[in-house]
Amino acid sequence: MLEELAPKWEATRESALCERRGGARRRAVGAGRKQRLVFADRLLATLVCLRLGLPHAALAELFEVDRSTVSAAIREVRPLLAARGLAVPDRPGLRIRTLEDLFAYAGAEGVEIRMDGTEVQVRRPQVGRPGRKAFVSGKKKQNTIKTTTFSDHQGRTLFSGVTRPGRMHDQTAVRTEGIAEQFRLQPTVKAKVDSGYQGLAKEFPDQVSAPPKKPADGACEGDKRAWRETRRRQSSQRIVVEHANAEYKQWHPLQRYTGRREDYDQTHRAIAGLVSDRSARRATRRTARIELVLVRTTAC
């Protein structure tokens, strides 16, 4: 990671210094004020902050620098981690950075994706601030921010983003963030979702699989039993994306985010990229070629 990010950080820093000076540097390389934190320490401080959620003041004590130095280091390194994208299983060096990349990869490799939303509690906006109610989740009854996660059949993260306020429903995000458009552009991509995406499954019945609707109260016992078994199988294949979301919640900032809401998307993408580095190293398991199919032999 040092070899990957150090040149980008140095280029970004030199560009900012050149803009501030209004031209090229006049001193020789290495002259001038020395940095209190080298890039390796800046990266380490950022990783510790993302993993454990330690306050900047505590990190400043550990590195024996001022708190503002740690805060500036995290502001510099966190965008670099967020821009890395997410690692692809069995494809070293290939990373997914956008929804377009995800659907292009799934269509080319024949990967059936799993999709689900997750939400993290955030601080309540100040009184009188416009859009204050937009973060109130109808499900959690808290101020939250939602994101959509995509994984493969083993629960390995492929993409996580599509950030939105907690009040917005998953189906609304499908329309506003371009997920439905990607299914339209990539007709070979298939996905398994939960009941929150029934509208998407209705629009793309050959691509999106959602839990079947519950039969009427007057339906025979055979139909109810078939519904329960079909729902159980669909859920067992889709549940792996819940495991992918659970991996994010092991990182302290995504258990309850206390920072600025404007920085949440960047923080989430940085953590998702780090989680994907670990999940992509899991060996691919072969899927069963034969699947049992319910066959109704008797009439109700």
BAFI-3210 file (N, C-alpha, C; in Angstrom, 3 decimals, decimal comma, padded with zeros to 6 digits):
// residues 300
n [1|2|3|4|5|6|7|8|9|10|11|12|13|14|15|16|17|18|19|20|21|22|23|24|25|26|27|28|29|30|31|32|33|34|35|36|37|38|39|40|41|42|43|44|45|46|47|48|49|50|51|52|53|54|55|56|57|58|59|60|61|62|63|64|65|66|67|68|69|70|71|72|73|74|75|76|77|78|79|80|81|82|83|84|85|86|87|88|89|90|91|92|93|94|95|96|97|98|99|100|101|102|103|104|105|106|107|108|109|110|111|112|113|114|115|116|117|118|119|120|121|122|123|124|125|126|127|128|129|130|131|132|133|134|135|136|137|138|139|140|141|142|143|144|145|146|147|148|149|150|151|152|153|154|155|156|157|158|159|160|161|162|163|164|165|166|167|168|169|170|171|172|173|174|175|176|177|178|179|180|181|182|183|184|185|186|187|188|189|190|191|192|193|194|195|196|197|198|199|200|201|202|203|204|205|206|207|208|209|210|211|212|213|214|215|216|217|218|219|220|221|222|223|224|225|226|227|228|229|230|231|232|233|234|235|236|237|238|239|240|241|242|243|244|245|246|247|248|249|250|251|252|253|254|255|256|257|258|259|260|261|262|263|264|265|266|267|268|269|270|271|272|273|274|275|276|277|278|279|280|281|282|283|284|285|286|287|288|289|290|291|292|293|294|295|296|297|298|299|300]
n.u [000,828|002,009|003,790|001,929|000,397|002,132|003,509|001,258|000,373|002,598|002,613|000,157|000,647|002,820|001,549|-000,338|001,397|002,702|000,598|-000,010|002,356|002,399|003,925|006,836|009,036|011,681|013,712|016,126|015,437|014,425|015,181|014,138|011,357|011,133|009,065|006,877|005,599|006,258|005,261|004,639|003,959|001,764|-000,028|-000,315|-001,492|-003,939|-005,080|-005,331|-007,153|-009,391|-009,880|-010,088|-011,237|-010,045|-009,694|-008,410|-006,769|-005,788|-004,280|-002,407|-000,922|000,215|001,901|003,413|002,999|001,309|-002,274|-003,520|-001,755|-002,109|-004,816|-004,648|-003,068|-004,778|-006,827|-005,469|-004,718|-006,968|-008,716|-007,152|-007,223|-009,951|-010,217|-009,040|-010,702|-012,369|-011,157|-010,996|-012,040|-009,799|-008,595|-005,922|-004,746|-006,835|-009,434|-012,589|-014,305|-016,580|-020,191|-020,614|-018,259|-018,642|-020,979|-020,116|-018,012|-019,435|-021,109|-019,266|-017,856|-019,834|-020,916|-023,160|-024,675|-025,168|-027,296|-027,834|-029,001|-027,566|-027,464|-026,123|-025,910|-025,920|-024,902|-027,442|-028,765|-028,328|-030,688|-033,061|-031,629|-031,698|-033,395|-033,386|-034,992|-034,460|-032,633|-033,804|-034,545|-037,125|-037,220|-035,212|-035,758|-034,000|-031,382|-029,801|-027,449|-027,594|-026,227|-025,534|-024,673|-022,816|-022,171|-020,486|-021,416|-020,249|-020,166|-018,136|-017,044|-017,861|-018,590|-019,373|-021,354|-023,248|-024,401|-026,826|-029,370|-030,942|-033,726|-034,486|-035,839|-034,819|-035,690|-036,133|-033,544|-032,546|-033,624|-032,673|-029,890|-028,963|-028,912|-030,975|-030,787|-028,338|-028,905|-030,554|-028,789|-027,012|-028,050|-027,446|-026,657|-027,321|-029,092|-029,613|-031,933|-033,472|-036,783|-037,170|-036,641|-038,674|-039,972|-037,914|-037,382|-039,778|-039,680|-037,454|-037,737|-036,347|-033,776|-033,471|-033,902|-036,226|-037,652|-040,449|-043,918|-046,156|-048,587|-052,214|-054,436|-056,354|-055,167|-054,098|-052,473|-050,326|-049,434|-048,603|-046,513|-044,758|-044,184|-042,825|-040,532|-039,362|-038,864|-037,073|-034,855|-034,139|-033,460|-031,274|-029,356|-029,071|-028,276|-025,579|-024,687|-025,474|-023,625|-021,381|-021,970|-021,832|-019,121|-018,194|-019,229|-017,543|-015,571|-014,856|-015,772|-018,031|-019,876|-021,164|-021,355|-019,594|-018,465|-018,252|-021,072|-020,700|-018,311|-018,782|-019,280|-016,776|-015,264|-016,602|-016,135|-013,365|-013,003|-014,456|-012,854|-010,557|-011,626|-012,382|-009,905|-009,115|-011,265|-011,159|-009,098|-010,030|-010,467|-012,086|-015,071|-016,475|-019,642|-022,633|-023,585|-025,986|-029,245|-031,882|-035,292|-038,509|-041,262|-044,546|-046,662|-049,208|-052,565|-054,195]
n.v [-001,205|001,192|001,544|001,895|004,184|006,225|007,627|008,929|010,529|012,223|013,491|014,848|016,541|018,112|019,373|020,938|022,607|023,906|025,342|027,019|028,476|029,684|028,984|027,139|025,353|027,008|026,398|023,806|020,273|018,863|020,940|023,536|023,590|020,716|017,787|016,775|014,366|011,553|009,986|007,275|007,220|008,904|007,411|005,205|006,414|007,189|004,697|003,560|005,333|004,866|002,181|001,813|004,129|006,092|009,193|012,236|013,660|011,716|010,156|012,060|012,213|009,677|009,760|011,889|014,563|017,602|017,948|019,074|018,388|015,631|015,628|016,973|015,133|012,904|014,002|014,235|011,614|009,962|010,515|009,322|006,612|006,170|006,513|004,288|002,172|-001,060|-004,330|-007,094|-010,436|-013,094|-011,658|-010,161|-006,857|-005,698|-003,408|-002,221|000,724|002,202|002,088|001,427|000,031|-002,196|-003,522|-004,012|-005,788|-007,909|-008,667|-009,512|-011,592|-013,279|-013,181|-013,602|-011,208|-010,079|-007,892|-005,314|-002,985|-000,959|000,779|003,454|004,960|008,473|011,771|014,024|016,557|020,141|022,323|023,963|023,681|023,253|020,470|018,756|016,636|014,723|012,786|011,077|007,837|005,698|003,067|002,541|004,588|006,625|009,061|008,491|007,328|005,808|003,134|001,213|-002,130|-004,421|-007,801|-010,964|-014,473|-015,572|-013,701|-011,867|-008,606|-006,550|-004,001|-000,967|001,646|004,335|006,336|007,783|009,825|008,698|008,642|008,016|005,481|002,124|001,352|003,807|004,773|003,046|004,097|006,755|006,644|005,258|002,466|000,845|001,628|000,537|-002,213|-002,251|-001,609|-003,702|-006,533|-009,186|-009,445|-010,766|-010,755|-011,175|-010,164|-008,553|-008,249|-005,524|-004,615|-005,231|-003,859|-003,468|-006,128|-006,733|-005,098|-006,070|-009,037|-011,249|-010,887|-009,988|-011,436|-011,707|-012,291|-014,555|-013,572|-013,722|-016,299|-016,099|-015,947|-017,921|-019,924|-023,265|-025,732|-026,903|-024,967|-022,984|-024,291|-024,702|-022,048|-021,219|-022,851|-022,045|-019,365|-019,680|-020,839|-018,826|-016,829|-017,996|-017,960|-015,266|-014,155|-013,797|-011,271|-009,782|-010,641|-009,463|-006,758|-006,863|-007,091|-004,504|-003,228|-003,979|-002,156|000,687|003,455|002,966|001,820|003,655|006,681|009,539|011,728|014,458|014,647|015,160|013,960|011,295|009,566|009,394|008,258|005,794|004,579|004,352|002,522|000,360|-000,337|-001,259|-003,436|-005,045|-005,793|-007,786|-009,646|-010,396|-012,149|-014,598|-017,956|-019,030|-020,786|-023,627|-023,684|-025,606|-027,823|-029,089|-028,458|-028,745|-028,826|-027,729|-029,771|-030,032|-032,586|-033,352|-032,194|-029,503]
n.w [000,000|000,680|-001,470|-003,467|-002,799|-001,989|-004,208|-005,350|-003,258|-002,957|-005,449|-005,338|-003,169|-004,097|-006,210|-004,826|-003,371|-005,452|-006,562|-004,440|-004,202|-006,628|-008,774|-009,977|-007,699|-005,934|-004,210|-003,521|-003,714|-000,697|000,914|003,221|005,602|007,625|007,553|010,150|010,250|008,387|005,265|005,703|008,431|008,349|006,812|008,521|010,782|009,682|009,031|011,579|012,698|011,054|011,584|014,415|015,333|016,933|018,702|017,223|018,899|020,637|018,871|018,192|020,556|020,542|018,309|018,961|018,086|017,082|017,393|015,135|013,131|012,836|012,055|009,597|008,204|008,022|006,487|004,097|003,362|003,478|001,192|-000,814|-000,135|-000,471|-003,202|-004,261|-004,964|-005,134|-004,478|-006,781|-006,687|-007,425|-009,439|-009,515|-009,097|-010,494|-010,005|-008,823|-009,301|-009,883|-010,413|-013,067|-013,686|-012,033|-013,091|-015,674|-015,177|-013,911|-016,007|-017,958|-016,688|-015,884|-013,277|-010,671|-008,873|-005,467|-003,772|-001,431|001,045|003,652|006,788|008,752|011,890|012,371|013,487|014,669|012,576|012,969|014,620|012,607|010,296|006,771|005,263|007,442|008,274|006,420|007,106|008,884|009,562|008,618|009,369|011,338|013,098|013,682|013,073|010,143|007,626|004,491|002,541|-000,423|-000,963|-002,914|-003,604|-004,340|-004,835|-002,631|-000,679|-000,893|-001,090|-003,815|-004,626|-002,957|-002,120|-003,358|-001,671|000,519|002,178|005,271|005,122|002,567|000,560|-000,358|-002,914|-004,119|-004,289|-006,187|-008,512|-008,575|-008,401|-010,576|-010,728|-011,765|-014,420|-015,123|-015,059|-017,246|-019,295|-019,162|-019,936|-019,341|-016,746|-013,572|-010,440|-006,918|-004,515|-001,613|-000,126|-000,241|-002,748|-004,526|-006,566|-008,436|-009,128|-010,351|-012,588|-013,925|-014,468|-015,458|-014,647|-011,991|-008,859|-006,373|-003,067|-003,114|-003,269|-000,486|-000,274|-000,535|002,339|002,142|000,674|-000,182|001,910|000,614|-001,253|000,534|001,843|-000,285|-000,884|001,466|001,338|-001,097|-000,521|001,600|000,309|-001,513|000,282|001,620|-000,363|-000,808|001,594|002,002|001,310|003,462|005,301|004,194|004,662|007,424|007,860|007,453|009,696|011,684|011,778|013,579|012,982|011,359|012,969|014,580|013,248|013,966|012,832|010,430|008,341|005,675|005,099|005,213|003,011|001,745|003,833|004,130|001,615|001,699|003,815|002,766|000,574|001,902|003,309|001,168|000,172|001,900|001,758|-000,915|-001,044|-000,294|-001,198|-004,199|-004,113|-005,606|-007,208|-006,792|-009,364|-009,718|-008,794|-006,516|-007,402|-006,675|-007,204|-007,842|-007,273|-006,594|-006,538|-004,823]
ca.u [000,000|002,931|004,271|000,810|-000,149|003,151|003,671|000,059|000,369|003,659|002,178|-000,890|001,271|003,591|000,595|-000,891|002,448|002,942|-000,524|000,100|003,487|002,165|004,939|007,708|009,814|012,964|014,706|016,479|014,619|014,893|015,384|012,939|010,894|010,979|007,754|006,849|005,127|006,531|004,034|004,321|003,257|000,456|-000,882|-000,609|-002,457|-005,247|-005,604|-005,742|-008,370|-010,491|-010,160|-010,429|-011,975|-009,403|-009,719|-007,173|-005,909|-005,091|-003,265|-001,334|-000,079|000,971|002,933|004,152|002,826|000,117|-003,505|-003,784|-000,911|-002,803|-006,036|-004,247|-002,594|-005,940|-007,515|-004,697|-004,590|-008,277|-009,186|-006,369|-007,766|-011,288|-010,115|-008,433|-011,678|-012,502|-010,433|-011,806|-011,528|-009,113|-008,106|-004,974|-004,503|-008,080|-010,250|-013,866|-014,428|-017,890|-021,250|-020,393|-017,235|-019,216|-021,876|-019,318|-017,303|-020,398|-021,572|-018,182|-017,442|-020,992|-021,063|-024,481|-024,396|-026,125|-027,420|-028,608|-028,670|-027,250|-027,501|-025,278|-026,412|-025,087|-025,367|-028,634|-028,458|-028,677|-032,044|-033,198|-030,859|-032,567|-033,275|-033,077|-035,750|-034,069|-031,791|-034,568|-034,895|-038,399|-037,009|-034,413|-036,212|-032,797|-030,744|-028,878|-027,049|-027,686|-025,386|-025,878|-023,527|-022,900|-021,195|-020,675|-022,168|-019,552|-020,173|-016,962|-017,494|-017,482|-018,757|-020,206|-021,455|-024,619|-024,740|-028,049|-029,918|-031,668|-035,156|-034,722|-036,050|-033,901|-036,229|-035,900|-032,121|-032,365|-033,972|-031,912|-028,447|-028,609|-028,805|-031,918|-030,255|-027,266|-029,542|-031,077|-027,659|-026,329|-029,164|-027,004|-026,319|-028,386|-028,891|-030,569|-032,199|-034,490|-038,128|-037,178|-036,434|-039,711|-040,225|-036,838|-037,598|-040,934|-039,276|-036,479|-038,018|-035,365|-032,460|-033,478|-034,683|-036,653|-038,461|-041,811|-044,970|-046,850|-049,900|-053,388|-054,772|-057,171|-054,427|-053,965|-051,242|-049,248|-048,911|-047,881|-045,265|-043,879|-043,735|-041,824|-039,288|-038,768|-038,361|-035,893|-033,725|-033,721|-032,814|-029,972|-028,424|-028,896|-027,848|-024,139|-024,436|-025,600|-022,325|-020,465|-022,271|-021,382|-017,679|-017,981|-019,589|-016,438|-014,748|-015,535|-016,545|-019,282|-020,823|-021,926|-020,468|-019,674|-017,804|-019,094|-021,813|-020,154|-017,150|-019,136|-019,124|-015,351|-014,852|-017,167|-015,437|-012,017|-013,119|-014,888|-011,694|-009,689|-012,299|-012,344|-008,568|-009,079|-012,249|-010,787|-008,111|-010,689|-010,498|-013,401|-015,669|-017,298|-021,076|-023,201|-024,146|-027,337|-030,057|-033,196|-036,402|-039,773|-042,211|-045,834|-047,226|-050,620|-053,362|-054,821]
ca.v [000,000|002,327|001,716|002,314|005,492|007,257|008,534|009,747|011,551|013,174|014,300|015,744|017,539|019,032|020,184|021,939|023,576|024,713|026,281|028,009|029,352|030,389|028,617|026,030|025,581|027,671|025,734|022,443|019,239|018,543|022,160|024,059|022,986|019,266|017,292|016,082|013,008|011,042|009,419|005,994|007,526|009,470|006,291|004,413|007,152|007,117|003,340|003,384|006,128|004,193|000,863|001,879|005,338|006,870|010,651|012,788|014,070|010,520|009,814|013,051|011,811|008,486|010,128|013,014|015,743|018,368|017,358|019,585|017,638|014,361|015,910|017,273|013,894|012,075|014,647|014,006|010,190|009,324|010,510|008,365|005,289|006,079|006,457|003,030|001,229|-002,320|-005,424|-008,105|-011,778|-013,854|-010,751|-009,243|-005,601|-005,149|-002,813|-001,664|002,060|002,791|001,137|000,960|-001,007|-003,390|-004,239|-004,502|-006,980|-008,989|-009,144|-010,195|-012,808|-014,101|-013,198|-013,247|-010,344|-009,918|-006,459|-004,980|-001,706|-000,916|002,146|003,753|006,110|009,675|012,824|014,739|017,916|021,240|022,856|025,000|023,394|022,706|019,038|018,088|015,395|013,783|011,731|010,252|006,559|005,165|001,729|002,610|005,685|007,367|009,774|007,533|007,417|004,492|002,794|-000,041|-003,027|-005,487|-008,858|-012,157|-015,537|-015,939|-012,583|-011,018|-007,291|-006,097|-002,548|-000,429|003,094|004,816|006,918|008,589|010,035|007,550|008,675|007,525|004,036|001,421|001,372|005,150|004,850|002,309|004,993|008,004|006,408|004,625|001,005|000,292|001,887|-000,431|-003,479|-002,106|-001,604|-004,999|-007,489|-010,518|-009,427|-011,248|-010,360|-011,619|-009,032|-008,817|-007,779|-004,079|-004,333|-005,915|-003,103|-003,756|-007,489|-006,704|-004,450|-006,937|-010,377|-012,238|-010,558|-009,753|-012,413|-011,240|-013,309|-014,642|-012,990|-014,677|-016,647|-015,606|-016,706|-019,072|-020,877|-024,590|-025,948|-027,211|-023,697|-022,298|-025,002|-024,403|-020,650|-021,163|-023,476|-021,171|-018,180|-020,076|-021,032|-017,522|-016,110|-018,597|-017,541|-013,823|-013,709|-013,541|-009,829|-009,308|-010,906|-008,428|-005,543|-007,051|-006,849|-003,059|-002,802|-004,275|-000,947|001,532|004,597|002,555|001,363|004,902|007,686|010,790|012,797|015,298|013,820|015,386|013,091|009,885|008,793|009,155|007,313|004,479|003,994|003,981|001,292|-000,710|-000,779|-002,045|-004,709|-005,860|-006,369|-009,030|-010,613|-010,876|-013,221|-015,873|-018,831|-019,184|-022,110|-024,040|-023,780|-026,894|-027,836|-029,641|-027,786|-029,355|-027,984|-028,185|-030,251|-030,342|-033,778|-033,518|-030,958|-029,189]
ca.w [000,000|000,658|-002,843|-004,314|-002,459|-001,759|-005,365|-005,536|-002,211|-003,260|-006,586|-004,861|-002,303|-004,930|-006,969|-003,916|-003,069|-006,660|-006,699|-003,381|-004,515|-007,872|-009,750|-009,615|-006,492|-006,139|-003,395|-003,897|-003,088|000,644|001,687|003,853|006,846|007,564|007,959|011,431|009,984|007,051|004,697|006,343|009,672|007,986|006,419|009,710|011,604|009,018|009,176|012,972|012,887|010,372|012,178|015,833|015,635|017,996|018,485|016,675|020,006|021,133|017,870|018,299|021,673|020,157|017,337|019,527|017,234|017,410|016,865|013,788|012,200|012,586|011,292|008,224|007,589|007,695|005,359|002,883|003,009|003,336|-000,204|-001,598|000,152|-001,063|-004,660|-004,697|-005,461|-004,412|-005,109|-007,454|-006,385|-008,485|-010,473|-008,868|-009,797|-011,036|-008,950|-009,244|-008,719|-010,152|-010,748|-014,432|-013,619|-011,417|-013,993|-016,791|-014,695|-013,701|-017,298|-018,674|-015,968|-015,543|-011,823|-010,169|-007,737|-004,385|-003,517|-000,241|001,648|005,072|007,282|009,903|012,642|012,324|014,385|014,222|012,087|013,859|014,507|011,602|009,092|005,719|005,038|008,703|008,375|005,377|007,649|009,813|008,959|009,058|009,917|012,555|013,953|014,050|011,972|009,541|006,226|003,881|001,399|-001,085|-001,084|-003,900|-003,357|-005,162|-004,162|-001,401|000,241|-001,082|-001,541|-005,150|-004,669|-001,882|-002,297|-003,553|-000,371|000,499|003,521|005,799|004,821|001,209|000,475|-001,259|-004,270|-004,656|-004,635|-007,443|-009,620|-008,595|-008,487|-011,844|-010,665|-012,741|-015,759|-015,376|-015,417|-018,603|-020,217|-019,070|-019,784|-018,913|-015,320|-012,694|-009,047|-005,908|-003,623|-000,607|-000,482|-000,445|-004,171|-005,299|-007,790|-009,384|-009,622|-011,254|-013,833|-014,605|-013,909|-015,903|-014,123|-010,548|-008,106|-005,055|-002,391|-003,666|-002,442|000,365|-000,839|000,188|003,540|001,798|-000,158|000,409|002,664|-000,325|-001,777|001,603|002,077|-001,421|-000,721|002,528|000,884|-002,114|000,177|002,368|-000,601|-002,026|001,370|001,913|-001,409|-000,750|002,913|002,043|001,239|004,838|005,920|003,702|005,420|008,800|007,903|007,595|011,041|012,592|011,812|014,569|012,455|010,727|013,982|014,771|012,667|014,723|012,108|009,575|007,389|004,337|004,914|005,416|001,776|001,565|004,863|003,820|000,465|002,132|004,592|001,864|-000,196|002,773|003,573|-000,049|000,024|002,671|001,272|-002,244|-000,917|-000,037|-002,380|-004,803|-003,971|-006,751|-006,936|-007,186|-010,714|-009,648|-007,785|-006,346|-007,830|-006,145|-008,212|-007,196|-007,931|-006,249|-006,547|-003,522]
c.u [000,867|003,414|003,172|000,417|000,887|003,357|002,465|000,012|001,412|003,261|001,096|-000,311|002,054|002,674|-000,002|000,145|002,726|001,832|-000,440|001,249|003,229|003,206|005,780|008,531|011,167|014,073|015,003|015,584|015,233|015,142|014,058|012,558|010,655|009,609|007,864|006,407|005,494|005,282|003,662|003,563|001,877|-000,520|-001,268|-001,630|-003,860|-005,871|-006,080|-007,035|-009,576|-010,867|-010,703|-011,221|-011,364|-009,497|-008,375|-006,220|-005,138|-004,002|-002,095|-000,388|000,787|002,134|003,760|004,171|001,585|-001,110|-003,799|-002,948|-001,553|-004,051|-005,700|-003,784|-003,766|-006,714|-006,774|-004,750|-005,943|-008,832|-008,420|-006,866|-009,139|-011,237|-009,520|-009,436|-011,651|-011,846|-011,403|-011,229|-010,922|-008,624|-007,150|-004,718|-005,732|-008,944|-011,487|-014,067|-015,809|-018,914|-021,072|-019,335|-017,802|-020,054|-021,131|-018,559|-018,258|-020,913|-020,510|-017,822|-018,612|-021,217|-022,482|-024,291|-025,515|-026,136|-028,284|-028,142|-028,361|-027,231|-026,709|-025,832|-025,410|-025,651|-026,566|-028,246|-028,943|-030,100|-032,058|-032,414|-031,771|-032,312|-032,997|-033,783|-035,307|-033,261|-032,536|-035,022|-036,223|-038,277|-036,292|-034,928|-035,034|-032,330|-029,654|-028,491|-027,025|-026,678|-025,854|-024,614|-023,819|-021,808|-021,425|-021,367|-021,499|-019,519|-018,933|-017,398|-016,964|-017,584|-019,639|-020,185|-022,920|-025,135|-025,941|-028,527|-030,804|-033,140|-035,471|-034,821|-035,077|-034,382|-036,053|-034,451|-031,828|-032,629|-033,011|-030,412|-028,031|-028,478|-029,740|-031,412|-029,142|-027,823|-030,096|-029,946|-026,920|-027,379|-028,744|-026,686|-027,536|-028,046|-029,965|-030,690|-033,223|-035,805|-038,207|-037,020|-037,466|-040,010|-039,163|-036,995|-038,782|-040,573|-038,303|-036,653|-036,994|-033,977|-032,415|-034,416|-034,947|-037,469|-039,870|-042,829|-045,717|-048,211|-051,036|-053,695|-055,574|-056,460|-054,267|-052,600|-050,069|-048,616|-048,112|-046,537|-044,268|-043,343|-042,649|-040,485|-038,593|-038,173|-037,101|-034,675|-033,219|-032,985|-031,431|-028,933|-028,129|-028,228|-026,370|-023,829|-024,632|-024,294|-021,294|-020,704|-021,782|-019,875|-017,380|-018,228|-018,538|-015,473|-015,517|-016,313|-017,877|-020,231|-021,743|-021,012|-020,677|-018,986|-018,786|-019,780|-021,287|-018,966|-017,507|-018,883|-017,655|-014,829|-015,352|-016,425|-014,007|-012,043|-013,530|-013,726|-010,752|-010,306|-012,231|-010,968|-008,473|-010,044|-011,876|-009,774|-008,731|-010,771|-011,931|-013,883|-016,522|-018,756|-021,603|-023,822|-025,592|-028,072|-031,422|-034,280|-037,678|-040,699|-043,484|-046,491|-048,706|-051,314|-054,000|-056,310]
c.v [001,261|002,604|002,240|003,765|006,595|008,164|009,440|010,865|012,619|014,086|015,297|016,868|018,564|019,928|021,285|023,009|024,494|025,742|027,380|028,992|030,205|030,104|027,462|026,383|026,195|027,034|024,342|021,465|018,865|019,759|022,616|023,294|021,495|018,866|016,567|014,635|012,622|010,328|008,093|006,216|008,116|008,365|005,457|005,116|007,098|005,746|003,079|004,141|005,439|002,886|000,974|003,119|006,159|008,361|011,142|013,220|012,886|010,084|010,792|012,714|010,607|008,834|011,334|014,227|016,482|017,715|017,817|018,854|016,307|014,582|016,201|016,010|013,014|012,673|014,416|012,553|009,537|009,393|009,531|006,942|005,110|005,919|005,147|002,104|-000,054|-003,448|-006,452|-009,483|-012,441|-012,975|-009,746|-008,005|-004,961|-004,649|-002,164|-000,335|002,673|001,690|000,575|-000,140|-002,307|-004,187|-004,738|-005,771|-008,158|-009,551|-009,937|-011,528|-013,712|-014,229|-012,776|-012,465|-010,423|-008,449|-006,227|-003,633|-001,861|000,537|002,275|005,000|007,258|010,696|013,557|016,127|018,991|021,732|023,988|024,741|022,794|021,204|018,235|016,735|014,337|012,618|010,808|008,989|006,064|003,800|001,788|003,638|006,481|008,172|008,875|007,970|006,003|004,355|001,468|-000,847|-004,102|-006,511|-009,998|-013,234|-016,005|-014,803|-011,714|-009,705|-006,974|-004,587|-002,143|001,083|003,490|005,365|007,845|008,798|008,868|007,515|008,054|006,000|003,419|001,490|002,746|005,322|004,121|003,216|006,172|007,797|005,632|003,124|000,355|000,491|000,910|-001,809|-003,429|-002,159|-002,934|-006,099|-008,880|-010,588|-009,848|-010,910|-010,973|-010,515|-009,448|-008,177|-006,273|-003,672|-005,066|-005,189|-003,358|-005,158|-007,556|-006,093|-005,308|-008,371|-011,429|-012,008|-010,490|-010,739|-011,883|-012,344|-013,357|-014,046|-014,090|-015,018|-016,135|-016,506|-017,960|-020,103|-022,197|-024,734|-026,250|-025,952|-022,952|-022,962|-024,731|-022,973|-020,542|-021,753|-022,610|-019,924|-018,501|-020,230|-019,703|-016,733|-016,669|-018,230|-016,046|-013,347|-013,345|-012,044|-009,185|-009,539|-009,873|-007,107|-005,654|-006,820|-005,357|-002,616|-003,192|-003,096|000,108|002,705|004,207|001,867|002,507|006,035|009,019|011,949|013,633|014,419|013,991|014,464|011,615|009,053|008,439|008,137|005,911|003,821|003,592|002,677|000,123|-001,228|-001,630|-003,399|-005,616|-006,473|-007,700|-010,068|-011,173|-012,016|-014,570|-016,685|-018,977|-020,617|-022,402|-024,130|-025,111|-026,794|-028,311|-028,958|-028,439|-028,352|-028,548|-028,571|-030,656|-031,476|-033,983|-032,180|-030,770|-029,503]
c.w [000,000|-000,760|-003,758|-004,073|-002,318|-002,977|-005,581|-004,495|-002,505|-004,418|-006,167|-004,016|-003,115|-005,750|-006,089|-003,583|-004,260|-006,843|-005,645|-003,642|-005,733|-008,928|-009,249|-008,379|-006,835|-005,310|-003,933|-003,148|-001,740|001,508|002,286|005,103|006,662|008,092|009,291|011,269|008,559|006,554|005,347|007,647|009,391|007,590|007,632|010,593|011,001|009,176|010,600|013,249|012,247|011,062|013,598|016,212|016,756|017,692|017,960|017,776|020,574|020,161|017,923|019,451|021,297|019,225|017,787|018,596|017,708|016,783|015,443|012,742|011,843|011,738|009,833|007,507|007,172|006,533|004,052|002,422|002,759|001,913|-001,091|-001,377|-000,483|-002,569|-005,165|-005,354|-004,646|-005,201|-005,682|-007,144|-007,626|-009,627|-009,833|-009,725|-010,372|-009,894|-009,553|-008,528|-008,904|-010,391|-012,153|-014,470|-013,066|-012,399|-015,226|-016,391|-014,530|-015,017|-018,050|-018,033|-015,614|-014,044|-011,448|-008,873|-006,699|-003,989|-002,289|000,288|003,125|005,504|008,578|010,582|012,585|013,298|013,796|013,732|013,051|013,592|013,484|010,335|008,032|005,522|006,289|008,815|007,367|005,922|008,604|009,101|009,508|009,698|011,262|013,564|014,504|012,843|011,403|008,130|005,665|002,736|000,833|-001,321|-002,115|-003,587|-004,337|-004,333|-002,883|-000,381|000,158|-001,724|-002,929|-005,278|-003,509|-001,984|-002,398|-002,224|-000,488|001,926|003,955|005,465|003,460|001,193|-000,533|-002,710|-004,913|-005,072|-005,934|-008,635|-009,715|-008,793|-009,722|-011,808|-011,682|-014,164|-016,104|-015,706|-016,839|-019,634|-020,241|-018,874|-019,337|-017,428|-014,513|-011,250|-008,180|-004,868|-002,587|-001,018|-000,665|-001,894|-005,038|-006,602|-008,851|-009,970|-010,580|-012,596|-014,636|-014,101|-014,313|-015,324|-012,602|-009,878|-006,713|-004,387|-002,960|-002,707|-001,685|-000,234|000,038|001,375|003,217|000,946|000,582|001,080|001,740|-000,903|-000,715|001,883|000,957|-001,332|000,327|002,077|-000,172|-001,475|000,970|001,471|-001,156|-000,955|001,673|000,867|-001,340|000,534|002,966|001,961|002,603|005,589|005,462|004,438|006,865|008,927|008,061|009,038|012,071|012,696|012,606|013,959|011,834|011,700|014,391|014,360|013,380|014,022|011,309|008,540|005,970|004,046|004,995|004,163|001,536|002,577|004,557|002,664|000,819|002,906|003,697|001,026|000,630|003,102|002,347|-000,287|000,754|002,107|-000,097|-002,187|-000,575|-001,320|-002,881|-004,650|-005,191|-006,326|-007,445|-008,577|-010,723|-008,511|-007,734|-006,714|-007,287|-007,287|-007,488|-007,959|-007,641|-006,222|-005,183|-003,593]
res [m|l|e|e|l|a|p|k|w|e|a|t|r|e|s|a|l|c|e|r|r|g|g|a|r|r|r|a|v|g|a|g|r|k|q|r|l|v|f|a|d|r|l|l|a|t|l|v|c|l|r|l|g|l|p|h|a|a|l|a|e|l|f|e|v|d|r|s|t|v|s|a|a|i|r|e|v|r|p|l|l|a|a|r|g|l|a|v|p|d|r|p|g|l|r|i|r|t|l|e|d|l|f|a|y|a|g|a|e|g|v|e|i|r|m|d|g|t|e|v|q|v|r|r|p|q|v|g|r|p|g|r|k|a|f|v|s|g|k|k|k|q|n|t|i|k|t|t|t|f|s|d|h|q|g|r|t|l|f|s|g|v|t|r|p|g|r|m|h|d|q|t|a|v|r|t|e|g|i|a|e|q|f|r|l|q|p|t|v|k|a|k|v|d|s|g|y|q|g|l|a|k|e|f|p|d|q|v|s|a|p|p|k|k|p|a|d|g|a|c|e|g|d|k|r|a|w|r|e|t|r|r|r|q|s|s|q|r|i|v|v|e|h|a|n|a|e|y|k|q|w|h|p|l|q|r|y|t|g|r|r|e|d|y|d|q|t|h|r|a|i|a|g|l|v|s|d|r|s|a|r|r|a|t|r|r|t|a|r|i|e|l|v|l|v|r|t|t|a|c]
***
